[in-house]
Amino acid sequence: MPRYYFDLCDDSGLYPDDEGLELPSIDAARQEAAHSLADMLRDAVRDGTGRAVRQMSVAVRNDVGPVIRVKFGLV
């Protein structure tokens, strides 16, 4: 199975994934990225920083390079 890495990014910085996950498909990686972003947003709201956060994203890459990115942003 291919290995996908999920790099997290928000207003305070970039947090690269050094371990990754083995997933069966790009669709599975897309779903994992969406769940990760939802978890980031939920955590920001719960700890009170949600109003301060303007942007969050999860960039998915494999051993070759970038694959997809899911983003949240306030206008």
PyMOL Python script that loads the backbone (N, CA, C, O; Angstrom):
from pymol import cmd

cmd.read_pdbstr("""\
ATOM      1  N   MET A   1       0.841  -1.185   0.000  1.00  0.00           N
ATOM      2  CA  MET A   1       0.000   0.000   0.000  1.00  0.00           C
ATOM      3  C   MET A   1       0.881   1.242   0.000  1.00  0.00           C
ATOM      4  O   MET A   1       1.955   1.251   0.603  1.00  0.00           O
ATOM      5  N   PRO A   2       0.423   2.286  -0.677  1.00  0.00           N
ATOM      6  CA  PRO A   2       1.204   3.534  -0.673  1.00  0.00           C
ATOM      7  C   PRO A   2       1.151   4.221   0.688  1.00  0.00           C
ATOM      8  O   PRO A   2       0.186   4.074   1.438  1.00  0.00           O
ATOM      9  N   ARG A   3       2.206   4.973   0.990  1.00  0.00           N
ATOM     10  CA  ARG A   3       2.278   5.746   2.233  1.00  0.00           C
ATOM     11  C   ARG A   3       1.999   7.207   1.900  1.00  0.00           C
ATOM     12  O   ARG A   3       2.571   7.767   0.964  1.00  0.00           O
ATOM     13  N   TYR A   4       1.106   7.812   2.686  1.00  0.00           N
ATOM     14  CA  TYR A   4       0.745   9.222   2.531  1.00  0.00           C
ATOM     15  C   TYR A   4       1.135   9.972   3.799  1.00  0.00           C
ATOM     16  O   TYR A   4       1.001   9.458   4.909  1.00  0.00           O
ATOM     17  N   TYR A   5       1.619  11.195   3.613  1.00  0.00           N
ATOM     18  CA  TYR A   5       2.040  12.058   4.713  1.00  0.00           C
ATOM     19  C   TYR A   5       1.091  13.242   4.777  1.00  0.00           C
ATOM     20  O   TYR A   5       0.715  13.802   3.748  1.00  0.00           O
ATOM     21  N   PHE A   6       0.702  13.626   5.999  1.00  0.00           N
ATOM     22  CA  PHE A   6      -0.297  14.665   6.215  1.00  0.00           C
ATOM     23  C   PHE A   6       0.343  15.828   6.965  1.00  0.00           C
ATOM     24  O   PHE A   6       0.442  15.803   8.192  1.00  0.00           O
ATOM     25  N   ASP A   7       0.774  16.840   6.231  1.00  0.00           N
ATOM     26  CA  ASP A   7       1.418  18.011   6.820  1.00  0.00           C
ATOM     27  C   ASP A   7       0.346  19.005   7.235  1.00  0.00           C
ATOM     28  O   ASP A   7      -0.464  19.431   6.412  1.00  0.00           O
ATOM     29  N   LEU A   8       0.341  19.375   8.508  1.00  0.00           N
ATOM     30  CA  LEU A   8      -0.645  20.298   9.048  1.00  0.00           C
ATOM     31  C   LEU A   8      -0.084  21.709   9.024  1.00  0.00           C
ATOM     32  O   LEU A   8       1.102  21.926   9.270  1.00  0.00           O
ATOM     33  N   CYS A   9      -0.950  22.662   8.726  1.00  0.00           N
ATOM     34  CA  CYS A   9      -0.536  24.063   8.686  1.00  0.00           C
ATOM     35  C   CYS A   9      -1.658  24.928   9.250  1.00  0.00           C
ATOM     36  O   CYS A   9      -2.829  24.744   8.919  1.00  0.00           O
ATOM     37  N   ASP A  10      -1.281  25.875  10.107  1.00  0.00           N
ATOM     38  CA  ASP A  10      -2.236  26.879  10.575  1.00  0.00           C
ATOM     39  C   ASP A  10      -1.501  28.204  10.699  1.00  0.00           C
ATOM     40  O   ASP A  10      -0.355  28.335  10.269  1.00  0.00           O
ATOM     41  N   ASP A  11      -2.167  29.177  11.286  1.00  0.00           N
ATOM     42  CA  ASP A  11      -1.568  30.507  11.384  1.00  0.00           C
ATOM     43  C   ASP A  11      -0.253  30.522  12.159  1.00  0.00           C
ATOM     44  O   ASP A  11       0.554  31.437  11.991  1.00  0.00           O
ATOM     45  N   SER A  12      -0.035  29.526  12.999  1.00  0.00           N
ATOM     46  CA  SER A  12       1.180  29.535  13.809  1.00  0.00           C
ATOM     47  C   SER A  12       2.338  28.753  13.200  1.00  0.00           C
ATOM     48  O   SER A  12       3.451  28.801  13.723  1.00  0.00           O
ATOM     49  N   GLY A  13       2.097  28.036  12.107  1.00  0.00           N
ATOM     50  CA  GLY A  13       3.215  27.349  11.475  1.00  0.00           C
ATOM     51  C   GLY A  13       2.859  26.089  10.729  1.00  0.00           C
ATOM     52  O   GLY A  13       1.691  25.726  10.592  1.00  0.00           O
ATOM     53  N   LEU A  14       3.903  25.427  10.248  1.00  0.00           N
ATOM     54  CA  LEU A  14       3.785  24.184   9.496  1.00  0.00           C
ATOM     55  C   LEU A  14       4.282  23.042  10.376  1.00  0.00           C
ATOM     56  O   LEU A  14       5.323  23.149  11.024  1.00  0.00           O
ATOM     57  N   TYR A  15       3.524  21.952  10.387  1.00  0.00           N
ATOM     58  CA  TYR A  15       3.864  20.794  11.192  1.00  0.00           C
ATOM     59  C   TYR A  15       3.940  19.574  10.280  1.00  0.00           C
ATOM     60  O   TYR A  15       2.929  18.911  10.050  1.00  0.00           O
ATOM     61  N   PRO A  16       5.130  19.273   9.758  1.00  0.00           N
ATOM     62  CA  PRO A  16       5.270  18.162   8.812  1.00  0.00           C
ATOM     63  C   PRO A  16       5.084  16.800   9.483  1.00  0.00           C
ATOM     64  O   PRO A  16       5.443  16.598  10.643  1.00  0.00           O
ATOM     65  N   ASP A  17       4.523  15.898   8.731  1.00  0.00           N
ATOM     66  CA  ASP A  17       4.297  14.525   9.159  1.00  0.00           C
ATOM     67  C   ASP A  17       5.505  13.697   8.725  1.00  0.00           C
ATOM     68  O   ASP A  17       5.759  13.546   7.530  1.00  0.00           O
ATOM     69  N   ASP A  18       6.237  13.170   9.679  1.00  0.00           N
ATOM     70  CA  ASP A  18       7.428  12.376   9.369  1.00  0.00           C
ATOM     71  C   ASP A  18       7.149  10.880   9.299  1.00  0.00           C
ATOM     72  O   ASP A  18       7.994  10.115   8.835  1.00  0.00           O
ATOM     73  N   GLU A  19       5.959  10.452   9.760  1.00  0.00           N
ATOM     74  CA  GLU A  19       5.649   9.019   9.797  1.00  0.00           C
ATOM     75  C   GLU A  19       4.731   8.576   8.669  1.00  0.00           C
ATOM     76  O   GLU A  19       4.998   7.564   8.020  1.00  0.00           O
ATOM     77  N   GLY A  20       3.664   9.309   8.427  1.00  0.00           N
ATOM     78  CA  GLY A  20       2.713   8.960   7.385  1.00  0.00           C
ATOM     79  C   GLY A  20       1.837   7.772   7.757  1.00  0.00           C
ATOM     80  O   GLY A  20       1.982   7.163   8.816  1.00  0.00           O
ATOM     81  N   LEU A  21       0.922   7.470   6.842  1.00  0.00           N
ATOM     82  CA  LEU A  21       0.005   6.349   6.994  1.00  0.00           C
ATOM     83  C   LEU A  21      -0.036   5.563   5.700  1.00  0.00           C
ATOM     84  O   LEU A  21      -0.015   6.140   4.613  1.00  0.00           O
ATOM     85  N   GLU A  22      -0.094   4.266   5.815  1.00  0.00           N
ATOM     86  CA  GLU A  22      -0.308   3.434   4.637  1.00  0.00           C
ATOM     87  C   GLU A  22      -1.808   3.342   4.402  1.00  0.00           C
ATOM     88  O   GLU A  22      -2.551   2.887   5.271  1.00  0.00           O
ATOM     89  N   LEU A  23      -2.248   3.768   3.236  1.00  0.00           N
ATOM     90  CA  LEU A  23      -3.668   3.765   2.889  1.00  0.00           C
ATOM     91  C   LEU A  23      -3.848   3.134   1.515  1.00  0.00           C
ATOM     92  O   LEU A  23      -2.941   3.185   0.684  1.00  0.00           O
ATOM     93  N   PRO A  24      -5.017   2.539   1.271  1.00  0.00           N
ATOM     94  CA  PRO A  24      -5.218   1.792   0.030  1.00  0.00           C
ATOM     95  C   PRO A  24      -5.381   2.652  -1.224  1.00  0.00           C
ATOM     96  O   PRO A  24      -5.170   2.162  -2.333  1.00  0.00           O
ATOM     97  N   SER A  25      -5.757   3.940  -1.064  1.00  0.00           N
ATOM     98  CA  SER A  25      -6.058   4.737  -2.261  1.00  0.00           C
ATOM     99  C   SER A  25      -5.972   6.223  -1.962  1.00  0.00           C
ATOM    100  O   SER A  25      -5.900   6.641  -0.806  1.00  0.00           O
ATOM    101  N   ILE A  26      -5.980   7.016  -3.038  1.00  0.00           N
ATOM    102  CA  ILE A  26      -6.009   8.471  -2.899  1.00  0.00           C
ATOM    103  C   ILE A  26      -7.324   8.916  -2.263  1.00  0.00           C
ATOM    104  O   ILE A  26      -7.353   9.905  -1.532  1.00  0.00           O
ATOM    105  N   ASP A  27      -8.404   8.195  -2.533  1.00  0.00           N
ATOM    106  CA  ASP A  27      -9.691   8.532  -1.904  1.00  0.00           C
ATOM    107  C   ASP A  27      -9.616   8.359  -0.388  1.00  0.00           C
ATOM    108  O   ASP A  27     -10.164   9.173   0.356  1.00  0.00           O
ATOM    109  N   ALA A  28      -8.953   7.323   0.065  1.00  0.00           N
ATOM    110  CA  ALA A  28      -8.770   7.116   1.503  1.00  0.00           C
ATOM    111  C   ALA A  28      -7.912   8.229   2.094  1.00  0.00           C
ATOM    112  O   ALA A  28      -8.175   8.684   3.207  1.00  0.00           O
ATOM    113  N   ALA A  29      -6.896   8.670   1.370  1.00  0.00           N
ATOM    114  CA  ALA A  29      -6.053   9.782   1.825  1.00  0.00           C
ATOM    115  C   ALA A  29      -6.855  11.077   1.880  1.00  0.00           C
ATOM    116  O   ALA A  29      -6.694  11.864   2.814  1.00  0.00           O
ATOM    117  N   ARG A  30      -7.709  11.305   0.903  1.00  0.00           N
ATOM    118  CA  ARG A  30      -8.553  12.507   0.883  1.00  0.00           C
ATOM    119  C   ARG A  30      -9.488  12.512   2.088  1.00  0.00           C
ATOM    120  O   ARG A  30      -9.671  13.544   2.734  1.00  0.00           O
ATOM    121  N   GLN A  31     -10.075  11.367   2.384  1.00  0.00           N
ATOM    122  CA  GLN A  31     -10.979  11.258   3.527  1.00  0.00           C
ATOM    123  C   GLN A  31     -10.218  11.484   4.835  1.00  0.00           C
ATOM    124  O   GLN A  31     -10.719  12.176   5.722  1.00  0.00           O
ATOM    125  N   GLU A  32      -9.044  10.927   4.967  1.00  0.00           N
ATOM    126  CA  GLU A  32      -8.227  11.127   6.165  1.00  0.00           C
ATOM    127  C   GLU A  32      -7.847  12.601   6.326  1.00  0.00           C
ATOM    128  O   GLU A  32      -7.847  13.118   7.443  1.00  0.00           O
ATOM    129  N   ALA A  33      -7.527  13.274   5.232  1.00  0.00           N
ATOM    130  CA  ALA A  33      -7.181  14.696   5.287  1.00  0.00           C
ATOM    131  C   ALA A  33      -8.376  15.527   5.754  1.00  0.00           C
ATOM    132  O   ALA A  33      -8.218  16.432   6.573  1.00  0.00           O
ATOM    133  N   ALA A  34      -9.560  15.227   5.242  1.00  0.00           N
ATOM    134  CA  ALA A  34     -10.765  15.953   5.655  1.00  0.00           C
ATOM    135  C   ALA A  34     -11.050  15.735   7.136  1.00  0.00           C
ATOM    136  O   ALA A  34     -11.418  16.676   7.839  1.00  0.00           O
ATOM    137  N   HIS A  35     -10.883  14.505   7.617  1.00  0.00           N
ATOM    138  CA  HIS A  35     -11.097  14.226   9.041  1.00  0.00           C
ATOM    139  C   HIS A  35     -10.056  14.947   9.889  1.00  0.00           C
ATOM    140  O   HIS A  35     -10.384  15.457  10.961  1.00  0.00           O
ATOM    141  N   SER A  36      -8.813  14.997   9.430  1.00  0.00           N
ATOM    142  CA  SER A  36      -7.761  15.697  10.172  1.00  0.00           C
ATOM    143  C   SER A  36      -8.054  17.183  10.283  1.00  0.00           C
ATOM    144  O   SER A  36      -7.864  17.778  11.344  1.00  0.00           O
ATOM    145  N   LEU A  37      -8.519  17.790   9.190  1.00  0.00           N
ATOM    146  CA  LEU A  37      -8.851  19.210   9.214  1.00  0.00           C
ATOM    147  C   LEU A  37     -10.027  19.465  10.154  1.00  0.00           C
ATOM    148  O   LEU A  37     -10.008  20.433  10.914  1.00  0.00           O
ATOM    149  N   ALA A  38     -11.038  18.620  10.113  1.00  0.00           N
ATOM    150  CA  ALA A  38     -12.170  18.768  11.027  1.00  0.00           C
ATOM    151  C   ALA A  38     -11.718  18.660  12.480  1.00  0.00           C
ATOM    152  O   ALA A  38     -12.194  19.407  13.334  1.00  0.00           O
ATOM    153  N   ASP A  39     -10.806  17.738  12.762  1.00  0.00           N
ATOM    154  CA  ASP A  39     -10.265  17.598  14.125  1.00  0.00           C
ATOM    155  C   ASP A  39      -9.509  18.851  14.547  1.00  0.00           C
ATOM    156  O   ASP A  39      -9.638  19.298  15.686  1.00  0.00           O
ATOM    157  N   MET A  40      -8.721  19.424  13.635  1.00  0.00           N
ATOM    158  CA  MET A  40      -7.977  20.655  13.944  1.00  0.00           C
ATOM    159  C   MET A  40      -8.929  21.789  14.290  1.00  0.00           C
ATOM    160  O   MET A  40      -8.706  22.520  15.255  1.00  0.00           O
ATOM    161  N   LEU A  41      -9.994  21.938  13.501  1.00  0.00           N
ATOM    162  CA  LEU A  41     -10.974  23.005  13.744  1.00  0.00           C
ATOM    163  C   LEU A  41     -11.690  22.798  15.075  1.00  0.00           C
ATOM    164  O   LEU A  41     -11.864  23.742  15.845  1.00  0.00           O
ATOM    165  N   ARG A  42     -12.101  21.566  15.341  1.00  0.00           N
ATOM    166  CA  ARG A  42     -12.781  21.263  16.598  1.00  0.00           C
ATOM    167  C   ARG A  42     -11.873  21.574  17.782  1.00  0.00           C
ATOM    168  O   ARG A  42     -12.318  22.179  18.757  1.00  0.00           O
ATOM    169  N   ASP A  43     -10.611  21.171  17.710  1.00  0.00           N
ATOM    170  CA  ASP A  43      -9.681  21.438  18.801  1.00  0.00           C
ATOM    171  C   ASP A  43      -9.469  22.930  19.009  1.00  0.00           C
ATOM    172  O   ASP A  43      -9.366  23.388  20.146  1.00  0.00           O
ATOM    173  N   ALA A  44      -9.402  23.688  17.926  1.00  0.00           N
ATOM    174  CA  ALA A  44      -9.210  25.136  18.038  1.00  0.00           C
ATOM    175  C   ALA A  44     -10.407  25.795  18.714  1.00  0.00           C
ATOM    176  O   ALA A  44     -10.236  26.716  19.513  1.00  0.00           O
ATOM    177  N   VAL A  45     -11.597  25.341  18.406  1.00  0.00           N
ATOM    178  CA  VAL A  45     -12.797  25.900  19.035  1.00  0.00           C
ATOM    179  C   VAL A  45     -12.841  25.517  20.508  1.00  0.00           C
ATOM    180  O   VAL A  45     -13.156  26.353  21.355  1.00  0.00           O
ATOM    181  N   ARG A  46     -12.532  24.272  20.820  1.00  0.00           N
ATOM    182  CA  ARG A  46     -12.590  23.800  22.205  1.00  0.00           C
ATOM    183  C   ARG A  46     -11.577  24.488  23.111  1.00  0.00           C
ATOM    184  O   ARG A  46     -11.870  24.756  24.276  1.00  0.00           O
ATOM    185  N   ASP A  47     -10.387  24.777  22.585  1.00  0.00           N
ATOM    186  CA  ASP A  47      -9.386  25.402  23.453  1.00  0.00           C
ATOM    187  C   ASP A  47      -9.433  26.926  23.414  1.00  0.00           C
ATOM    188  O   ASP A  47      -8.589  27.591  24.015  1.00  0.00           O
ATOM    189  N   GLY A  48     -10.410  27.474  22.714  1.00  0.00           N
ATOM    190  CA  GLY A  48     -10.614  28.920  22.720  1.00  0.00           C
ATOM    191  C   GLY A  48      -9.827  29.682  21.679  1.00  0.00           C
ATOM    192  O   GLY A  48      -9.934  30.907  21.623  1.00  0.00           O
ATOM    193  N   THR A  49      -9.033  29.010  20.844  1.00  0.00           N
ATOM    194  CA  THR A  49      -8.248  29.724  19.842  1.00  0.00           C
ATOM    195  C   THR A  49      -8.968  29.795  18.498  1.00  0.00           C
ATOM    196  O   THR A  49      -8.452  30.398  17.558  1.00  0.00           O
ATOM    197  N   GLY A  50     -10.139  29.196  18.392  1.00  0.00           N
ATOM    198  CA  GLY A  50     -10.859  29.127  17.128  1.00  0.00           C
ATOM    199  C   GLY A  50     -11.130  30.470  16.488  1.00  0.00           C
ATOM    200  O   GLY A  50     -11.079  30.599  15.265  1.00  0.00           O
ATOM    201  N   ARG A  51     -11.418  31.468  17.298  1.00  0.00           N
ATOM    202  CA  ARG A  51     -11.709  32.792  16.727  1.00  0.00           C
ATOM    203  C   ARG A  51     -10.455  33.462  16.176  1.00  0.00           C
ATOM    204  O   ARG A  51     -10.537  34.309  15.286  1.00  0.00           O
ATOM    205  N   ALA A  52      -9.292  33.079  16.709  1.00  0.00           N
ATOM    206  CA  ALA A  52      -8.045  33.690  16.260  1.00  0.00           C
ATOM    207  C   ALA A  52      -7.503  33.032  14.992  1.00  0.00           C
ATOM    208  O   ALA A  52      -6.712  33.637  14.268  1.00  0.00           O
ATOM    209  N   VAL A  53      -7.919  31.814  14.725  1.00  0.00           N
ATOM    210  CA  VAL A  53      -7.391  31.080  13.577  1.00  0.00           C
ATOM    211  C   VAL A  53      -8.043  31.588  12.298  1.00  0.00           C
ATOM    212  O   VAL A  53      -9.269  31.625  12.194  1.00  0.00           O
ATOM    213  N   ARG A  54      -7.234  31.974  11.334  1.00  0.00           N
ATOM    214  CA  ARG A  54      -7.746  32.483  10.061  1.00  0.00           C
ATOM    215  C   ARG A  54      -7.654  31.432   8.963  1.00  0.00           C
ATOM    216  O   ARG A  54      -8.486  31.404   8.057  1.00  0.00           O
ATOM    217  N   GLN A  55      -6.642  30.563   9.041  1.00  0.00           N
ATOM    218  CA  GLN A  55      -6.449  29.553   8.000  1.00  0.00           C
ATOM    219  C   GLN A  55      -5.885  28.278   8.605  1.00  0.00           C
ATOM    220  O   GLN A  55      -5.081  28.305   9.537  1.00  0.00           O
ATOM    221  N   MET A  56      -6.331  27.161   8.044  1.00  0.00           N
ATOM    222  CA  MET A  56      -5.799  25.847   8.396  1.00  0.00           C
ATOM    223  C   MET A  56      -5.800  25.013   7.128  1.00  0.00           C
ATOM    224  O   MET A  56      -6.655  25.183   6.259  1.00  0.00           O
ATOM    225  N   SER A  57      -4.832  24.109   7.031  1.00  0.00           N
ATOM    226  CA  SER A  57      -4.820  23.215   5.878  1.00  0.00           C
ATOM    227  C   SER A  57      -4.105  21.914   6.227  1.00  0.00           C
ATOM    228  O   SER A  57      -3.315  21.836   7.168  1.00  0.00           O
ATOM    229  N   VAL A  58      -4.415  20.911   5.438  1.00  0.00           N
ATOM    230  CA  VAL A  58      -3.726  19.632   5.507  1.00  0.00           C
ATOM    231  C   VAL A  58      -3.225  19.345   4.095  1.00  0.00           C
ATOM    232  O   VAL A  58      -4.019  19.164   3.173  1.00  0.00           O
ATOM    233  N   ALA A  59      -1.923  19.306   3.934  1.00  0.00           N
ATOM    234  CA  ALA A  59      -1.315  19.002   2.638  1.00  0.00           C
ATOM    235  C   ALA A  59      -0.903  17.530   2.652  1.00  0.00           C
ATOM    236  O   ALA A  59      -0.164  17.085   3.530  1.00  0.00           O
ATOM    237  N   VAL A  60      -1.390  16.801   1.678  1.00  0.00           N
ATOM    238  CA  VAL A  60      -1.099  15.370   1.590  1.00  0.00           C
ATOM    239  C   VAL A  60      -0.038  15.154   0.519  1.00  0.00           C
ATOM    240  O   VAL A  60      -0.136  15.679  -0.590  1.00  0.00           O
ATOM    241  N   ARG A  61       0.975  14.372   0.872  1.00  0.00           N
ATOM    242  CA  ARG A  61       2.020  14.045  -0.090  1.00  0.00           C
ATOM    243  C   ARG A  61       2.334  12.562   0.020  1.00  0.00           C
ATOM    244  O   ARG A  61       2.023  11.909   1.016  1.00  0.00           O
ATOM    245  N   ASN A  62       2.956  12.054  -1.025  1.00  0.00           N
ATOM    246  CA  ASN A  62       3.452  10.679  -0.985  1.00  0.00           C
ATOM    247  C   ASN A  62       4.964  10.741  -1.192  1.00  0.00           C
ATOM    248  O   ASN A  62       5.553  11.818  -1.091  1.00  0.00           O
ATOM    249  N   ASP A  63       5.586   9.632  -1.473  1.00  0.00           N
ATOM    250  CA  ASP A  63       7.039   9.618  -1.636  1.00  0.00           C
ATOM    251  C   ASP A  63       7.507  10.362  -2.881  1.00  0.00           C
ATOM    252  O   ASP A  63       8.685  10.699  -3.001  1.00  0.00           O
ATOM    253  N   VAL A  64       6.584  10.619  -3.810  1.00  0.00           N
ATOM    254  CA  VAL A  64       6.917  11.315  -5.047  1.00  0.00           C
ATOM    255  C   VAL A  64       6.764  12.832  -4.901  1.00  0.00           C
ATOM    256  O   VAL A  64       7.560  13.592  -5.453  1.00  0.00           O
ATOM    257  N   GLY A  65       5.741  13.275  -4.158  1.00  0.00           N
ATOM    258  CA  GLY A  65       5.497  14.702  -3.995  1.00  0.00           C
ATOM    259  C   GLY A  65       4.076  14.981  -3.567  1.00  0.00           C
ATOM    260  O   GLY A  65       3.380  14.079  -3.102  1.00  0.00           O
ATOM    261  N   PRO A  66       3.620  16.259  -3.722  1.00  0.00           N
ATOM    262  CA  PRO A  66       2.276  16.658  -3.304  1.00  0.00           C
ATOM    263  C   PRO A  66       1.181  15.881  -4.049  1.00  0.00           C
ATOM    264  O   PRO A  66       1.311  15.559  -5.230  1.00  0.00           O
ATOM    265  N   VAL A  67       0.102  15.593  -3.317  1.00  0.00           N
ATOM    266  CA  VAL A  67      -1.019  14.861  -3.892  1.00  0.00           C
ATOM    267  C   VAL A  67      -2.288  15.704  -3.846  1.00  0.00           C
ATOM    268  O   VAL A  67      -2.889  15.966  -4.888  1.00  0.00           O
ATOM    269  N   ILE A  68      -2.703  16.131  -2.663  1.00  0.00           N
ATOM    270  CA  ILE A  68      -3.895  16.979  -2.496  1.00  0.00           C
ATOM    271  C   ILE A  68      -3.686  17.915  -1.308  1.00  0.00           C
ATOM    272  O   ILE A  68      -2.767  17.744  -0.508  1.00  0.00           O
ATOM    273  N   ARG A  69      -4.567  18.908  -1.219  1.00  0.00           N
ATOM    274  CA  ARG A  69      -4.582  19.820  -0.057  1.00  0.00           C
ATOM    275  C   ARG A  69      -6.043  20.143   0.246  1.00  0.00           C
ATOM    276  O   ARG A  69      -6.823  20.453  -0.654  1.00  0.00           O
ATOM    277  N   VAL A  70      -6.397  20.065   1.524  1.00  0.00           N
ATOM    278  CA  VAL A  70      -7.709  20.517   1.954  1.00  0.00           C
ATOM    279  C   VAL A  70      -7.481  21.743   2.842  1.00  0.00           C
ATOM    280  O   VAL A  70      -6.570  21.765   3.670  1.00  0.00           O
ATOM    281  N   LYS A  71      -8.332  22.770   2.652  1.00  0.00           N
ATOM    282  CA  LYS A  71      -8.097  24.034   3.332  1.00  0.00           C
ATOM    283  C   LYS A  71      -9.376  24.562   3.977  1.00  0.00           C
ATOM    284  O   LYS A  71     -10.487  24.268   3.537  1.00  0.00           O
ATOM    285  N   PHE A  72      -9.183  25.347   5.027  1.00  0.00           N
ATOM    286  CA  PHE A  72     -10.243  26.120   5.665  1.00  0.00           C
ATOM    287  C   PHE A  72      -9.697  27.528   5.807  1.00  0.00           C
ATOM    288  O   PHE A  72      -8.548  27.716   6.205  1.00  0.00           O
ATOM    289  N   GLY A  73     -10.510  28.511   5.485  1.00  0.00           N
ATOM    290  CA  GLY A  73     -10.077  29.881   5.636  1.00  0.00           C
ATOM    291  C   GLY A  73     -11.244  30.809   5.883  1.00  0.00           C
ATOM    292  O   GLY A  73     -12.331  30.620   5.336  1.00  0.00           O
ATOM    293  N   LEU A  74     -11.010  31.822   6.717  1.00  0.00           N
ATOM    294  CA  LEU A  74     -12.016  32.857   6.958  1.00  0.00           C
ATOM    295  C   LEU A  74     -11.730  34.036   6.041  1.00  0.00           C
ATOM    296  O   LEU A  74     -10.578  34.407   5.817  1.00  0.00           O
ATOM    297  N   VAL A  75     -12.758  34.591   5.538  1.00  0.00           N
ATOM    298  CA  VAL A  75     -12.624  35.749   4.646  1.00  0.00           C
ATOM    299  C   VAL A  75     -12.718  37.016   5.450  1.00  0.00           C
ATOM    300  O   VAL A  75     -12.630  38.110   4.891  1.00  0.00           O
TER     301      VAL A  75
END
""", "prot")
cmd.dss("prot")
cmd.show_as("cartoon", "prot")
cmd.util.cbc("prot")
cmd.orient("prot")
